[in-house]
Amino acid sequence: MNQQLMKKTQVEPDMFQKIAGHEQVVFCNDPASGLQAIIAIHNTTLGPALGGTRMYPYASVDEALEDVLRLSEGMTYKCAAADLDFGGGKAVIIGDPKKDKSSALFRAFGQYVDSLNGRFYTGTDMGTTMDDFVQATKETNFINGIPEAYGGSGDSSVPTAQGVIYGLKATNQFLFGNETLADRTYAVQGLGKVGFKLTEQLLQAGAHVIVTDIHEEAITAIEARAAELGAPLTTVSAEEIYQSDADIFVPCALGGILNDHTISQLRVKAVVGSANNQLQDRRHAKDLHDKGILYAPDYIVNAGGLIQVADELYGPNKERVLLKTKTIYRTLLEIYEQANLDVITTLEAADRKCQKRLEQQRHRNNFYTRTRSPKWEVKE
């Protein structure tokens, strides 16, 4: 790493203010492999922290820190909502995943994960693959989401896509009185591992799908699949997707896409997708509510992959994962109904549900730490 980036890694005087609310933040620096990473453990009330590791060419360490803090906090809520006995954590590796990967880098990262002695379990995320973490397993056992050939549960995008299907069915049931996917229109943003599988299932179910993706090869592939199925498919530009005449907008790409600019363009009745951190700011949940658009909290809908990687730690079992993923349907309906009853946003209803579980566990002896867990405070 260059000297300028090295200087940026120095801990600033106000660092403890930046990480307030997190239990532990670890800066990992291995000059021999070029590794520079940050591991953030947000909350272990429910158990050891669990969360993926993403690799991205952050412009600065401050930017990487902001991302990992936000993501790890989200994992606490995600684990609580999915009724998993794990807490929230996340890691980021600073670097270009197309240029900077090496076996040595991921083995070095594995050593840092191992040094936490089970406080943090991790695996793939944006910019990393299962094969990357096969290298990390040479240094630590606290890795999940690895290929089936290595004793793992395989591709986590499969249950993630299935979880979104359950979320869409629950939303249809709540809005239209039946859960059928057919004869409705869905605007899918992003045809990555999850978005492509999801779109394929919607087409097979008889739905009309409007899609967009920045990669032309993804568009070509889904057009070919739609032709095979004889299913209606429309492709639009990245900007046009927000103005689509659809029943439900399905974001499956980047976060922060629900904001002042895009919400005003939406013509849909609901937003249900797999993308993480879809709201640019919490206030945008209220903006959607005021516009009459039903919002399915993303950390509820996209929990299928998390359910699989958490289950892997008990021994891979696809049937068990599917049964657990089905609960997304019931959970989402409960959140919709509670939000209506309390006259609050669906995000507030989801957060309260997670808060309740964390508070209940806080008053029990914490089996992970063998101590009382720190007081959990509600997000404002």
Salt bridges, closest charged atoms under 4 A:
GLU12 OE1 - LYS18 NZ 3.16
GLU23 OE1 - ARG119 NH2 3.14
ASP62 OD1 - LYS18 NZ 3.39
ASP67 OD2 - ARG54 NH1 3.54
ASP67 OD1 - ARG70 NH2 2.24
ASP83 OD2 - LYS324 NZ 3.71
ASP83 OD1 - ARG357 NE 3.21
ASP85 OD1 - ARG357 NH2 3.00
ASP125 OD1 - ARG54 NE 3.26
ASP125 OD2 - LYS90 NZ 2.71
ASP132 OD2 - LYS101 NZ 2.65
GLU139 OE2 - ARG107 NE 2.75
GLU148 OE1 - LYS318 NZ 3.47
ASP155 OD2 - LYS197 NZ 3.37
GLU200 OE2 - ARG225 NE 2.52
GLU228 OE1 - ARG225 NH1 2.79
GLU239 OE1 - HIS261 NE2 3.65
ASP245 OD1 - ARG267 NH1 3.17
ASP247 OD1 - LYS269 NZ 3.46
ASP260 OD2 - ARG283 NH2 2.99
ASP260 OD1 - HIS284 NE2 2.86
ASP281 OD1 - ARG283 NE 3.98
ASP287 OD2 - ARG283 NH1 3.72
ASP290 OD1 - LYS286 NZ 2.98
ASP290 OD1 - HIS289 ND1 3.62
ASP311 OD1 - ARG320 NE 2.48
GLU334 OE2 - ARG330 NE 3.93
GLU334 OE1 - LYS353 NZ 3.44
ASP342 OD2 - ARG352 NH1 3.79
ASP351 OD2 - ARG282 NH2 2.83
GLU359 OE1 - ARG362 NH2 2.88
GLU359 OE1 - HIS363 NE2 3.81
